[in-house]
Amino acid sequence: MCNQSVGLIAGVIEKAGIATIGLSLLRMVTERVRPPRALFVPYPFGYPLGKPNDARLQHRIIRAALNLLESAEELPILQNFVAE
Amino acid sequence: MARLEDLTLTHRLFVANYPFRKVDWAPGARLAKPLAKSKLALISSAGVHLPGQNPFDLGFRGGDFSFRVIPNTFDVRRLKISQRSSDFDQTGARLDANLVFPLDRFRELVERGEIGELNHRHYSFMGSISAPGKLISHSAPRVAEMLRKDEVDAAFLVPA
């Protein structure tokens, strides 16, 4: 439900004219909610930024998500985060 | 990625039959300036809140659709979590709240000049909402309005 909520909030904010990017932990749910931009991360519920106290990994995930925010591709942009 | 199999059987059956909602956001918004000059705000659905704020109402039918404002200057180590979802394992987030609310990482991005600035406030929801009507009609638009008022350029959303 968290992934639906994030997708819906993103949609409402985007509609108000502000660009959004969201992480997603459950592709199946996010594909159905279809927010403007989402990065699917390969981690369990409760771990959207990967690992606790791993700033390097957290930065990689954020960077990958920000790349989608900057992308000029047609919306929606729904992509996988590729872990090393 | 979390898989459907990671959910309890009850939740899996629920998700399989659940009529997921959509918001018509077309045509979408684009960043009007480079990230290095943009103002960003964080939005979490992990149920984080300040020690002095009311926790989310975990007994609210359909899910508590309210939100909490998290000041940009707040120390993430002091954040509390109230979350209804039994699928959300809070072990990691209790060790490092940046796992669900990565404010320290975004401060580092500002220091490095990759992001222009962070808004003076961020937003927190408790994402376990099975009846999201009021989320769509009330609380999310209220947050969108506050983001516009603050002239935020982009929102970064994190589920849990």
gemmi code that builds the backbone of each chain (N, CA, C; Angstrom):
import gemmi

chains = {
    "A": [
        ("MET", (0.822, -1.208, 0.000), (0.000, 0.000, 0.000), (0.855, 1.256, 0.000)),
        ("CYS", (2.049, 1.144, 0.627), (2.970, 2.276, 0.641), (3.339, 2.691, -0.774)),
        ("ASN", (3.498, 1.687, -1.651), (3.918, 1.971, -3.018), (2.776, 2.610, -3.808)),
        ("GLN", (1.538, 2.206, -3.507), (0.386, 2.878, -4.118), (0.329, 4.317, -3.607)),
        ("SER", (0.464, 4.506, -2.288), (0.339, 5.845, -1.710), (1.356, 6.797, -2.321)),
        ("VAL", (2.618, 6.340, -2.431), (3.666, 7.187, -3.008), (3.338, 7.538, -4.457)),
        ("GLY", (2.849, 6.570, -5.219), (2.502, 6.820, -6.617), (1.364, 7.823, -6.751)),
        ("LEU", (0.383, 7.719, -5.863), (-0.766, 8.638, -5.913), (-0.362, 10.042, -5.500)),
        ("ILE", (0.435, 10.144, -4.434), (0.897, 11.469, -3.982), (1.720, 12.112, -5.101)),
        ("ALA", (2.584, 11.311, -5.731), (3.405, 11.817, -6.841), (2.506, 12.360, -7.952)),
        ("GLY", (1.453, 11.620, -8.282), (0.546, 12.041, -9.339), (-0.111, 13.380, -9.019)),
        ("VAL", (-0.560, 13.534, -7.775), (-1.236, 14.772, -7.366), (-0.265, 15.962, -7.434)),
        ("ILE", (0.974, 15.746, -6.978), (1.974, 16.827, -6.975), (2.367, 17.193, -8.409)),
        ("GLU", (2.526, 16.155, -9.239), (2.901, 16.385, -10.641), (1.806, 17.193, -11.356)),
        ("LYS", (0.571, 16.844, -11.043), (-0.577, 17.538, -11.642), (-0.572, 19.012, -11.249)),
        ("ALA", (-0.023, 19.301, -10.060), (0.054, 20.690, -9.589), (1.236, 21.425, -10.238)),
        ("GLY", (1.988, 20.734, -11.113), (3.048, 21.394, -11.869), (4.441, 21.225, -11.307)),
        ("ILE", (4.596, 20.321, -10.327), (5.918, 20.095, -9.730), (6.401, 18.702, -10.117)),
        ("ALA", (7.608, 18.625, -10.658), (8.158, 17.337, -11.113), (8.405, 16.417, -9.912)),
        ("THR", (8.134, 15.130, -10.101), (8.307, 14.165, -9.007), (9.131, 12.964, -9.463)),
        ("ILE", (9.832, 12.369, -8.517), (10.467, 11.071, -8.729), (10.236, 10.250, -7.468)),
        ("GLY", (9.854, 9.002, -7.653), (9.622, 8.150, -6.489), (10.391, 6.856, -6.609)),
        ("LEU", (10.823, 6.334, -5.473), (11.366, 4.973, -5.464), (10.177, 4.021, -5.377)),
        ("SER", (10.399, 2.770, -5.781), (9.344, 1.760, -5.642), (9.946, 0.433, -5.217)),
        ("LEU", (9.268, -0.218, -4.298), (9.715, -1.530, -3.812), (8.906, -2.656, -4.432)),
        ("LEU", (7.861, -2.308, -5.153), (6.987, -3.346, -5.702), (6.529, -2.945, -7.095)),
        ("ARG", (7.217, -3.520, -8.075), (6.981, -3.135, -9.465), (5.524, -3.332, -9.879)),
        ("MET", (4.973, -4.465, -9.496), (3.617, -4.801, -9.921), (2.610, -3.717, -9.495)),
        ("VAL", (2.776, -3.215, -8.277), (1.850, -2.189, -7.777), (2.093, -0.870, -8.518)),
        ("THR", (3.358, -0.483, -8.641), (3.675, 0.813, -9.260), (3.290, 0.840, -10.737)),
        ("GLU", (3.414, -0.305, -11.420), (3.005, -0.335, -12.825), (1.510, -0.110, -12.964)),
        ("ARG", (0.759, -0.538, -11.943), (-0.693, -0.344, -12.017), (-1.087, 1.079, -11.636)),
        ("VAL", (-0.338, 1.681, -10.715), (-0.653, 3.053, -10.288), (-0.128, 4.072, -11.316)),
        ("ARG", (0.960, 3.685, -12.008), (1.553, 4.508, -13.072), (1.845, 5.966, -12.685)),
        ("PRO", (2.768, 6.172, -11.750), (3.196, 7.547, -11.448), (4.067, 8.055, -12.607)),
        ("PRO", (4.380, 9.362, -12.643), (5.166, 9.905, -13.766), (6.564, 9.297, -13.870)),
        ("ARG", (7.236, 9.118, -12.719), (8.602, 8.576, -12.727), (8.800, 7.687, -11.498)),
        ("ALA", (9.381, 6.513, -11.727), (9.684, 5.653, -10.577), (10.942, 4.845, -10.859)),
        ("LEU", (11.728, 4.663, -9.816), (12.907, 3.798, -9.894), (12.634, 2.588, -9.009)),
        ("PHE", (12.624, 1.399, -9.629), (12.386, 0.167, -8.870), (13.686, -0.264, -8.215)),
        ("VAL", (13.649, -0.456, -6.913), (14.875, -0.841, -6.201), (14.749, -2.279, -5.698)),
        ("PRO", (15.841, -3.041, -5.771), (15.765, -4.477, -5.469), (15.936, -4.790, -3.991)),
        ("TYR", (15.163, -4.157, -3.152), (15.317, -4.340, -1.703), (13.980, -4.656, -1.048)),
        ("PRO", (14.028, -5.232, 0.156), (12.777, -5.603, 0.831), (12.016, -4.388, 1.386)),
        ("PHE", (10.782, -4.609, 1.746), (9.979, -3.558, 2.385), (10.735, -3.027, 3.598)),
        ("GLY", (10.731, -1.715, 3.748), (11.435, -1.105, 4.873), (12.862, -0.708, 4.524)),
        ("TYR", (13.335, -1.088, 3.303), (14.728, -0.817, 2.906), (14.815, -0.116, 1.545)),
        ("PRO", (14.020, 0.945, 1.328), (14.035, 1.580, 0.003), (15.392, 2.148, -0.409)),
        ("LEU", (16.199, 2.575, 0.573), (17.529, 3.119, 0.239), (18.612, 2.048, 0.390)),
        ("GLY", (18.213, 0.793, 0.343), (19.190, -0.297, 0.275), (19.619, -0.867, 1.598)),
        ("LYS", (20.551, -0.185, 2.260), (21.094, -0.698, 3.520), (21.273, 0.440, 4.512)),
        ("PRO", (21.049, 0.147, 5.813), (21.295, 1.190, 6.820), (22.782, 1.513, 6.906)),
        ("ASN", (23.100, 2.758, 7.152), (24.488, 3.213, 7.343), (25.407, 2.901, 6.163)),
        ("ASP", (24.836, 2.780, 4.968), (25.655, 2.585, 3.764), (25.425, 3.811, 2.864)),
        ("ALA", (26.122, 4.898, 3.203), (25.910, 6.169, 2.500), (26.229, 6.039, 1.010)),
        ("ARG", (27.210, 5.215, 0.683), (27.618, 5.092, -0.716), (26.483, 4.501, -1.559)),
        ("LEU", (25.899, 3.400, -1.054), (24.786, 2.772, -1.766), (23.579, 3.718, -1.810)),
        ("GLN", (23.309, 4.369, -0.701), (22.165, 5.292, -0.657), (22.346, 6.405, -1.688)),
        ("HIS", (23.575, 6.896, -1.815), (23.843, 7.926, -2.820), (23.675, 7.401, -4.238)),
        ("ARG", (24.084, 6.166, -4.483), (23.940, 5.598, -5.838), (22.473, 5.509, -6.233)),
        ("ILE", (21.644, 5.086, -5.262), (20.209, 4.959, -5.533), (19.601, 6.339, -5.798)),
        ("ILE", (19.953, 7.309, -4.960), (19.406, 8.664, -5.131), (19.837, 9.246, -6.479)),
        ("ARG", (21.117, 9.030, -6.831), (21.629, 9.558, -8.106), (20.862, 8.960, -9.279)),
        ("ALA", (20.659, 7.632, -9.229), (19.933, 6.959, -10.319), (18.518, 7.521, -10.434)),
        ("ALA", (17.901, 7.796, -9.286), (16.541, 8.347, -9.302), (16.553, 9.779, -9.845)),
        ("LEU", (17.538, 10.567, -9.433), (17.613, 11.953, -9.912), (17.862, 11.997, -11.416)),
        ("ASN", (18.563, 10.988, -11.946), (18.768, 10.922, -13.396), (17.433, 10.826, -14.131)),
        ("LEU", (16.492, 10.086, -13.536), (15.162, 9.975, -14.161), (14.428, 11.316, -14.107)),
        ("LEU", (14.663, 12.028, -13.012), (14.026, 13.339, -12.857), (14.518, 14.310, -13.935)),
        ("GLU", (15.788, 14.172, -14.298), (16.387, 15.078, -15.290), (16.149, 14.625, -16.723)),
        ("SER", (15.679, 13.398, -16.875), (15.524, 12.829, -18.214), (14.460, 13.562, -19.023)),
        ("ALA", (14.705, 13.661, -20.315), (13.733, 14.328, -21.197), (12.843, 13.302, -21.887)),
        ("GLU", (12.980, 12.027, -21.484), (12.177, 10.968, -22.106), (10.695, 11.182, -21.861)),
        ("GLU", (9.921, 10.512, -22.685), (8.467, 10.607, -22.546), (8.021, 9.959, -21.239)),
        ("LEU", (7.034, 10.553, -20.588), (6.519, 10.016, -19.325), (5.402, 9.003, -19.604)),
        ("PRO", (5.192, 8.015, -18.746), (5.942, 7.779, -17.519), (7.293, 7.106, -17.769)),
        ("ILE", (8.229, 7.353, -16.868), (9.532, 6.686, -16.909), (9.595, 5.758, -15.694)),
        ("LEU", (9.537, 4.461, -15.951), (9.589, 3.477, -14.870), (10.785, 2.577, -15.141)),
        ("GLN", (11.824, 2.699, -14.304), (13.071, 1.965, -14.568), (13.574, 1.199, -13.371)),
        ("ASN", (14.412, 0.187, -13.651), (15.047, -0.587, -12.575), (16.343, 0.045, -12.141)),
        ("PHE", (16.602, -0.014, -10.828), (17.932, 0.334, -10.318), (18.777, -0.931, -10.421)),
        ("VAL", (19.948, -0.797, -11.032), (20.818, -1.953, -11.168), (21.893, -1.872, -10.087)),
        ("ALA", (21.828, -2.797, -9.126), (22.824, -2.827, -8.062), (24.109, -3.423, -8.629)),
        ("GLU", (25.240, -3.071, -8.032), (26.538, -3.552, -8.535), (26.660, -5.053, -8.360)),
    ],
    "B": [
        ("MET", (14.365, -6.350, -5.226), (13.007, -5.810, -5.109), (12.182, -6.703, -4.201)),
        ("ALA", (11.300, -6.089, -3.457), (10.365, -6.882, -2.683), (9.468, -7.609, -3.674)),
        ("ARG", (9.057, -8.812, -3.327), (8.204, -9.557, -4.240), (6.858, -9.781, -3.568)),
        ("LEU", (5.891, -10.116, -4.417), (4.578, -10.412, -3.855), (4.686, -11.514, -2.817)),
        ("GLU", (5.632, -12.445, -3.059), (5.801, -13.587, -2.149), (6.273, -13.135, -0.762)),
        ("ASP", (6.807, -11.910, -0.682), (7.277, -11.416, 0.614), (6.111, -10.981, 1.501)),
        ("LEU", (4.954, -10.828, 0.880), (3.792, -10.413, 1.664), (3.164, -11.640, 2.328)),
        ("THR", (2.467, -11.400, 3.425), (1.733, -12.500, 4.046), (0.642, -12.937, 3.077)),
        ("LEU", (0.142, -14.160, 3.226), (-0.865, -14.687, 2.307), (-2.085, -13.761, 2.247)),
        ("THR", (-2.511, -13.288, 3.392), (-3.680, -12.404, 3.437), (-3.434, -11.153, 2.591)),
        ("HIS", (-2.231, -10.568, 2.741), (-1.923, -9.352, 1.989), (-1.766, -9.630, 0.508)),
        ("ARG", (-1.233, -10.818, 0.175), (-1.075, -11.177, -1.226), (-2.440, -11.276, -1.913)),
        ("LEU", (-3.378, -11.922, -1.239), (-4.727, -12.064, -1.802), (-5.368, -10.688, -1.933)),
        ("PHE", (-5.112, -9.841, -0.944), (-5.657, -8.489, -0.960), (-5.127, -7.716, -2.170)),
        ("VAL", (-3.797, -7.771, -2.359), (-3.165, -7.033, -3.459), (-3.641, -7.551, -4.813)),
        ("ALA", (-3.787, -8.883, -4.922), (-4.183, -9.489, -6.194), (-5.559, -8.991, -6.635)),
        ("ASN", (-6.422, -8.732, -5.664), (-7.794, -8.351, -6.001), (-8.073, -6.867, -5.800)),
        ("TYR", (-7.059, -6.132, -5.396), (-7.279, -4.735, -5.019), (-7.390, -3.843, -6.260)),
        ("PRO", (-8.407, -2.984, -6.303), (-8.544, -2.072, -7.455), (-7.625, -0.859, -7.281)),
        ("PHE", (-6.389, -0.979, -7.716), (-5.423, 0.108, -7.519), (-5.914, 1.387, -8.157)),
        ("ARG", (-5.677, 2.500, -7.455), (-6.126, 3.791, -7.939), (-5.047, 4.433, -8.799)),
        ("LYS", (-5.462, 5.388, -9.602), (-4.525, 6.152, -10.428), (-4.899, 7.614, -10.308)),
        ("VAL", (-3.915, 8.460, -10.542), (-4.194, 9.894, -10.633), (-3.804, 10.315, -12.045)),
        ("ASP", (-4.678, 11.041, -12.711), (-4.353, 11.507, -14.062), (-3.475, 12.757, -13.959)),
        ("TRP", (-2.180, 12.557, -14.154), (-1.222, 13.656, -13.992), (-0.773, 14.228, -15.333)),
        ("ALA", (-1.249, 13.645, -16.456), (-0.775, 14.064, -17.782), (-0.992, 15.568, -17.992)),
        ("PRO", (-0.099, 16.254, -18.657), (1.071, 15.744, -19.386), (2.324, 15.597, -18.520)),
        ("GLY", (2.251, 15.912, -17.249), (3.428, 15.824, -16.379), (4.180, 17.137, -16.323)),
        ("ALA", (5.087, 17.224, -15.353), (5.876, 18.451, -15.167), (7.345, 18.123, -15.426)),
        ("ARG", (8.080, 19.109, -15.915), (9.524, 18.919, -16.150), (10.281, 19.883, -15.262)),
        ("LEU", (11.487, 19.501, -14.893), (12.355, 20.421, -14.154), (12.603, 21.636, -15.047)),
        ("ALA", (12.337, 22.819, -14.510), (12.477, 24.022, -15.315), (13.910, 24.535, -15.327)),
        ("LYS", (14.742, 24.025, -14.397), (16.147, 24.452, -14.349), (17.005, 23.260, -13.942)),
        ("PRO", (18.322, 23.381, -14.053), (19.181, 22.253, -13.680), (19.011, 21.904, -12.200)),
        ("LEU", (19.264, 20.644, -11.868), (19.165, 20.205, -10.463), (20.022, 21.059, -9.543)),
        ("ALA", (21.188, 21.455, -10.053), (22.133, 22.232, -9.240), (21.575, 23.599, -8.855)),
        ("LYS", (20.457, 23.965, -9.497), (19.824, 25.236, -9.134), (18.409, 25.021, -8.603)),
        ("SER", (18.031, 23.762, -8.439), (16.653, 23.457, -8.050), (16.488, 23.294, -6.550)),
        ("LYS", (15.250, 23.517, -6.112), (14.904, 23.329, -4.699), (14.084, 22.035, -4.575)),
        ("LEU", (14.532, 21.137, -3.721), (13.870, 19.841, -3.576), (13.235, 19.669, -2.199)),
        ("ALA", (12.197, 18.857, -2.166), (11.577, 18.471, -0.891), (11.449, 16.949, -0.864)),
        ("LEU", (11.555, 16.379, 0.318), (11.414, 14.930, 0.491), (9.997, 14.607, 0.963)),
        ("ILE", (9.498, 13.470, 0.468), (8.203, 12.990, 0.945), (8.337, 11.500, 1.222)),
        ("SER", (8.075, 11.126, 2.450), (8.222, 9.728, 2.856), (6.853, 9.150, 3.174)),
        ("SER", (6.698, 7.846, 2.934), (5.451, 7.207, 3.380), (5.727, 6.179, 4.477)),
        ("ALA", (6.879, 6.318, 5.132), (7.272, 5.340, 6.166), (6.568, 5.577, 7.505)),
        ("GLY", (5.915, 6.728, 7.642), (5.265, 7.022, 8.931), (6.196, 7.680, 9.929)),
        ("VAL", (7.232, 8.388, 9.432), (8.138, 9.075, 10.372), (7.453, 10.346, 10.894)),
        ("HIS", (7.801, 10.723, 12.113), (7.275, 11.963, 12.681), (8.212, 12.446, 13.776)),
        ("LEU", (8.019, 13.706, 14.164), (8.850, 14.278, 15.229), (8.383, 13.717, 16.573)),
        ("PRO", (9.284, 13.678, 17.562), (8.882, 13.173, 18.876), (7.683, 13.934, 19.451)),
        ("GLY", (7.569, 15.246, 19.146), (6.492, 16.050, 19.714), (5.189, 16.007, 18.921)),
        ("GLN", (5.194, 15.382, 17.742), (3.972, 15.339, 16.920), (3.127, 14.125, 17.287)),
        ("ASN", (1.833, 14.219, 17.026), (0.978, 13.053, 17.227), (1.427, 11.945, 16.297)),
        ("PRO", (1.537, 10.720, 16.799), (1.844, 9.606, 15.898), (0.683, 9.421, 14.914)),
        ("PHE", (0.907, 8.704, 13.815), (-0.197, 8.397, 12.904), (-1.165, 7.473, 13.640)),
        ("ASP", (-2.433, 7.572, 13.272), (-3.469, 6.775, 13.932), (-3.530, 5.399, 13.264)),
        ("LEU", (-2.927, 4.421, 13.920), (-2.797, 3.099, 13.292), (-4.120, 2.334, 13.281)),
        ("GLY", (-5.106, 2.840, 14.010), (-6.402, 2.163, 14.042), (-7.413, 2.790, 13.082)),
        ("PHE", (-6.994, 3.843, 12.376), (-7.909, 4.581, 11.487), (-8.368, 3.686, 10.339)),
        ("ARG", (-9.684, 3.572, 10.168), (-10.232, 2.674, 9.148), (-9.825, 3.134, 7.746)),
        ("GLY", (-9.261, 2.234, 6.954), (-8.835, 2.586, 5.603), (-7.453, 3.209, 5.564)),
        ("GLY", (-6.902, 3.544, 6.748), (-5.546, 4.112, 6.807), (-5.546, 5.606, 7.064)),
        ("ASP", (-4.713, 6.044, 7.967), (-4.589, 7.463, 8.327), (-3.967, 8.224, 7.147)),
        ("PHE", (-4.764, 9.131, 6.550), (-4.296, 9.838, 5.335), (-3.664, 11.190, 5.675)),
        ("SER", (-3.479, 11.486, 6.972), (-2.912, 12.782, 7.355), (-1.406, 12.806, 7.059)),
        ("PHE", (-0.792, 13.973, 7.229), (0.653, 14.059, 7.007), (1.291, 14.879, 8.109)),
        ("ARG", (2.586, 14.747, 8.247), (3.341, 15.524, 9.227), (4.397, 16.340, 8.478)),
        ("VAL", (4.680, 17.520, 8.997), (5.719, 18.371, 8.414), (7.022, 18.117, 9.168)),
        ("ILE", (8.085, 17.818, 8.424), (9.389, 17.585, 9.036), (10.309, 18.757, 8.654)),
        ("PRO", (10.723, 19.582, 9.624), (11.599, 20.713, 9.285), (12.937, 20.237, 8.721)),
        ("ASN", (13.446, 21.011, 7.761), (14.691, 20.622, 7.087), (15.871, 20.517, 8.052)),
        ("THR", (15.810, 21.248, 9.139), (16.951, 21.264, 10.063), (16.900, 20.113, 11.070)),
        ("PHE", (15.854, 19.296, 11.012), (15.681, 18.280, 12.053), (16.717, 17.156, 11.943)),
        ("ASP", (17.176, 16.686, 13.099), (18.148, 15.587, 13.161), (17.416, 14.256, 12.936)),
        ("VAL", (17.711, 13.593, 11.797), (16.964, 12.366, 11.453), (17.099, 11.266, 12.517)),
        ("ARG", (18.166, 11.333, 13.297), (18.342, 10.298, 14.330), (17.278, 10.379, 15.419)),
        ("ARG", (16.601, 11.523, 15.475), (15.563, 11.691, 16.505), (14.157, 11.388, 15.989)),
        ("LEU", (14.044, 11.021, 14.696), (12.715, 10.739, 14.138), (12.102, 9.489, 14.764)),
        ("LYS", (10.793, 9.520, 14.941), (10.031, 8.357, 15.404), (9.301, 7.760, 14.206)),
        ("ILE", (8.889, 6.520, 14.313), (8.128, 5.881, 13.241), (6.831, 5.311, 13.810)),
        ("SER", (5.691, 5.666, 13.196), (4.466, 4.938, 13.528), (3.881, 4.464, 12.209)),
        ("GLN", (3.813, 3.176, 12.057), (3.483, 2.569, 10.772), (2.597, 1.354, 11.015)),
        ("ARG", (1.498, 1.283, 10.269), (0.542, 0.207, 10.467), (0.962, -1.081, 9.758)),
        ("SER", (1.703, -0.936, 8.641), (1.995, -2.098, 7.807), (2.873, -3.120, 8.525)),
        ("SER", (2.412, -4.362, 8.550), (3.203, -5.425, 9.162), (4.259, -5.933, 8.178)),
        ("ASP", (4.163, -5.503, 6.893), (5.163, -5.942, 5.904), (6.439, -5.105, 5.999)),
        ("PHE", (6.333, -3.937, 6.609), (7.453, -3.007, 6.696), (8.312, -3.390, 7.902)),
        ("ASP", (9.480, -3.933, 7.622), (10.429, -4.306, 8.675), (11.184, -3.039, 9.095)),
        ("GLN", (10.972, -2.615, 10.337), (11.530, -1.333, 10.794), (12.944, -1.443, 11.360)),
        ("THR", (13.500, -2.660, 11.358), (14.825, -2.862, 11.970), (15.871, -1.925, 11.382)),
        ("GLY", (15.960, -1.888, 10.042), (16.974, -1.064, 9.386), (16.754, 0.417, 9.628)),
        ("ALA", (15.504, 0.850, 9.522), (15.191, 2.274, 9.673), (15.477, 2.758, 11.090)),
        ("ARG", (15.377, 1.862, 12.060), (15.683, 2.258, 13.439), (17.198, 2.401, 13.644)),
        ("LEU", (17.981, 1.705, 12.836), (19.440, 1.853, 12.882), (19.878, 3.123, 12.166)),
        ("ASP", (19.174, 3.441, 11.078), (19.543, 4.578, 10.235), (18.289, 5.075, 9.521)),
        ("ALA", (17.719, 6.176, 10.019), (16.459, 6.687, 9.455), (16.631, 7.130, 8.000)),
        ("ASN", (17.892, 7.355, 7.572), (18.128, 7.724, 6.168), (17.694, 6.618, 5.212)),
        ("LEU", (17.545, 5.417, 5.732), (17.093, 4.291, 4.920), (15.691, 4.548, 4.356)),
        ("VAL", (14.871, 5.297, 5.099), (13.519, 5.620, 4.632), (13.297, 7.127, 4.453)),
        ("PHE", (14.159, 7.914, 5.063), (14.031, 9.373, 4.981), (15.445, 9.948, 4.835)),
        ("PRO", (15.978, 9.939, 3.599), (17.420, 10.169, 3.387), (17.865, 11.635, 3.438)),
        ("LEU", (17.451, 12.327, 4.479), (17.727, 13.763, 4.576), (19.227, 14.057, 4.647)),
        ("ASP", (19.989, 13.230, 5.381), (21.444, 13.465, 5.455), (22.084, 13.349, 4.069)),
        ("ARG", (21.616, 12.371, 3.277), (22.187, 12.193, 1.931), (21.889, 13.422, 1.072)),
        ("PHE", (20.680, 13.968, 1.192), (20.330, 15.144, 0.389), (21.100, 16.376, 0.855)),
        ("ARG", (21.374, 16.448, 2.156), (22.205, 17.574, 2.630), (23.596, 17.470, 2.006)),
        ("GLU", (24.109, 16.239, 1.905), (25.430, 16.043, 1.295), (25.414, 16.454, -0.179)),
        ("LEU", (24.304, 16.155, -0.871), (24.194, 16.540, -2.288), (24.177, 18.062, -2.450)),
        ("VAL", (23.560, 18.745, -1.496), (23.555, 20.213, -1.531), (24.981, 20.728, -1.292)),
        ("GLU", (25.662, 20.131, -0.293), (27.051, 20.542, -0.011), (27.949, 20.351, -1.224)),
        ("ARG", (27.709, 19.257, -1.968), (28.520, 18.979, -3.163), (28.113, 19.826, -4.366)),
        ("GLY", (27.019, 20.557, -4.228), (26.567, 21.402, -5.328), (25.760, 20.666, -6.381)),
        ("GLU", (25.346, 19.413, -6.098), (24.574, 18.656, -7.091), (23.110, 19.058, -7.094)),
        ("ILE", (22.659, 19.558, -5.941), (21.288, 20.042, -5.808), (21.390, 21.484, -5.317)),
        ("GLY", (20.495, 22.347, -5.821), (20.569, 23.749, -5.415), (20.345, 23.932, -3.928)),
        ("GLU", (19.152, 23.512, -3.468), (18.846, 23.653, -2.043), (17.722, 22.708, -1.673)),
        ("LEU", (17.556, 22.528, -0.352), (16.427, 21.748, 0.152), (15.386, 22.724, 0.675)),
        ("ASN", (14.129, 22.356, 0.524), (13.075, 23.204, 1.059), (13.191, 23.255, 2.581)),
        ("HIS", (12.597, 24.276, 3.201), (12.719, 24.387, 4.658), (11.849, 23.371, 5.384)),
        ("ARG", (10.972, 22.660, 4.622), (10.152, 21.618, 5.257), (9.943, 20.456, 4.289)),
        ("HIS", (9.774, 19.276, 4.888), (9.525, 18.058, 4.123), (8.241, 17.426, 4.671)),
        ("TYR", (7.791, 16.335, 4.035), (6.485, 15.792, 4.405), (6.532, 14.291, 4.653)),
        ("SER", (5.731, 13.885, 5.614), (5.696, 12.474, 5.959), (4.267, 11.958, 5.988)),
        ("PHE", (4.063, 10.834, 5.335), (2.778, 10.130, 5.373), (2.994, 8.746, 5.978)),
        ("MET", (1.903, 8.130, 6.377), (1.936, 6.723, 6.785), (1.266, 5.976, 5.639)),
        ("GLY", (2.085, 5.319, 4.814), (1.597, 4.861, 3.514), (0.629, 3.693, 3.503)),
        ("SER", (0.416, 3.064, 4.639), (-0.470, 1.899, 4.650), (-1.923, 2.367, 4.637)),
        ("ILE", (-2.356, 2.767, 3.428), (-3.693, 3.345, 3.262), (-4.440, 2.517, 2.217)),
        ("SER", (-5.413, 1.728, 2.662), (-6.130, 0.864, 1.722), (-7.293, 1.602, 1.071)),
        ("ALA", (-7.755, 2.697, 1.696), (-8.831, 3.506, 1.119), (-8.282, 4.917, 0.879)),
        ("PRO", (-7.641, 5.147, -0.288), (-6.885, 6.391, -0.479), (-7.692, 7.579, -1.002)),
        ("GLY", (-9.019, 7.519, -0.949), (-9.841, 8.612, -1.494), (-9.478, 9.966, -0.908)),
        ("LYS", (-9.387, 10.021, 0.418), (-9.091, 11.298, 1.097), (-7.622, 11.701, 0.898)),
        ("LEU", (-6.764, 10.722, 0.709), (-5.359, 11.030, 0.412), (-5.302, 11.810, -0.903)),
        ("ILE", (-6.057, 11.307, -1.912), (-6.058, 11.928, -3.236), (-6.794, 13.270, -3.235)),
        ("SER", (-7.907, 13.335, -2.489), (-8.734, 14.552, -2.561), (-8.337, 15.618, -1.536)),
        ("HIS", (-7.721, 15.214, -0.427), (-7.429, 16.182, 0.634), (-5.936, 16.375, 0.931)),
        ("SER", (-5.310, 15.341, 1.504), (-3.971, 15.586, 2.057), (-2.893, 15.758, 0.986)),
        ("ALA", (-2.914, 14.950, -0.078), (-1.888, 15.130, -1.111), (-2.018, 16.505, -1.803)),
        ("PRO", (-3.251, 16.961, -2.153), (-3.366, 18.310, -2.725), (-2.897, 19.406, -1.765)),
        ("ARG", (-3.130, 19.198, -0.467), (-2.679, 20.192, 0.525), (-1.154, 20.292, 0.505)),
        ("VAL", (-0.489, 19.134, 0.428), (0.978, 19.126, 0.364), (1.438, 19.764, -0.951)),
        ("ALA", (0.758, 19.435, -2.052), (1.123, 20.012, -3.354), (1.033, 21.543, -3.291)),
        ("GLU", (-0.022, 22.031, -2.627), (-0.212, 23.473, -2.496), (0.934, 24.110, -1.681)),
        ("MET", (1.337, 23.434, -0.603), (2.426, 23.968, 0.217), (3.748, 23.940, -0.559)),
        ("LEU", (3.949, 22.911, -1.376), (5.167, 22.828, -2.193), (5.197, 23.984, -3.193)),
        ("ARG", (4.047, 24.270, -3.763), (3.968, 25.388, -4.732), (4.246, 26.714, -4.037)),
        ("LYS", (3.657, 26.881, -2.857), (3.849, 28.111, -2.095), (5.332, 28.310, -1.782)),
        ("ASP", (6.015, 27.201, -1.481), (7.446, 27.262, -1.153), (8.330, 27.312, -2.409)),
        ("GLU", (7.691, 27.304, -3.585), (8.414, 27.323, -4.866), (9.412, 26.178, -4.980)),
        ("VAL", (8.949, 24.996, -4.575), (9.760, 23.781, -4.710), (9.749, 23.352, -6.175)),
        ("ASP", (10.908, 22.949, -6.685), (11.012, 22.546, -8.095), (10.736, 21.069, -8.307)),
        ("ALA", (11.063, 20.245, -7.297), (10.854, 18.803, -7.471), (10.683, 18.127, -6.121)),
        ("ALA", (9.890, 17.052, -6.125), (9.675, 16.265, -4.909), (10.267, 14.883, -5.099)),
        ("PHE", (10.960, 14.408, -4.067), (11.582, 13.073, -4.092), (10.805, 12.205, -3.111)),
        ("LEU", (10.153, 11.156, -3.636), (9.258, 10.355, -2.793), (9.845, 8.990, -2.474)),
        ("VAL", (9.692, 8.588, -1.229), (10.252, 7.315, -0.776), (9.174, 6.485, -0.078)),
        ("PRO", (8.891, 5.280, -0.603), (7.942, 4.391, 0.073), (8.678, 3.635, 1.172)),
        ("ALA", (8.003, 2.727, 1.828), (8.703, 1.889, 2.800), (8.130, 0.473, 2.709)),
    ],
}
model = gemmi.Model(1)
for chain_id, residues in chains.items():
    chain = gemmi.Chain(chain_id)
    for i, (resn, *xyz) in enumerate(residues, 1):
        res = gemmi.Residue()
        res.name, res.seqid = resn, gemmi.SeqId(i, " ")
        for name, pos in zip(("N", "CA", "C"), xyz):
            atom = gemmi.Atom()
            atom.name, atom.element = name, gemmi.Element(name[0])
            atom.pos, atom.b_iso = gemmi.Position(*pos), 0.0
            res.add_atom(atom)
        chain.add_residue(res)
    model.add_chain(chain)
structure = gemmi.Structure()
structure.add_model(model)
structure.setup_entities()
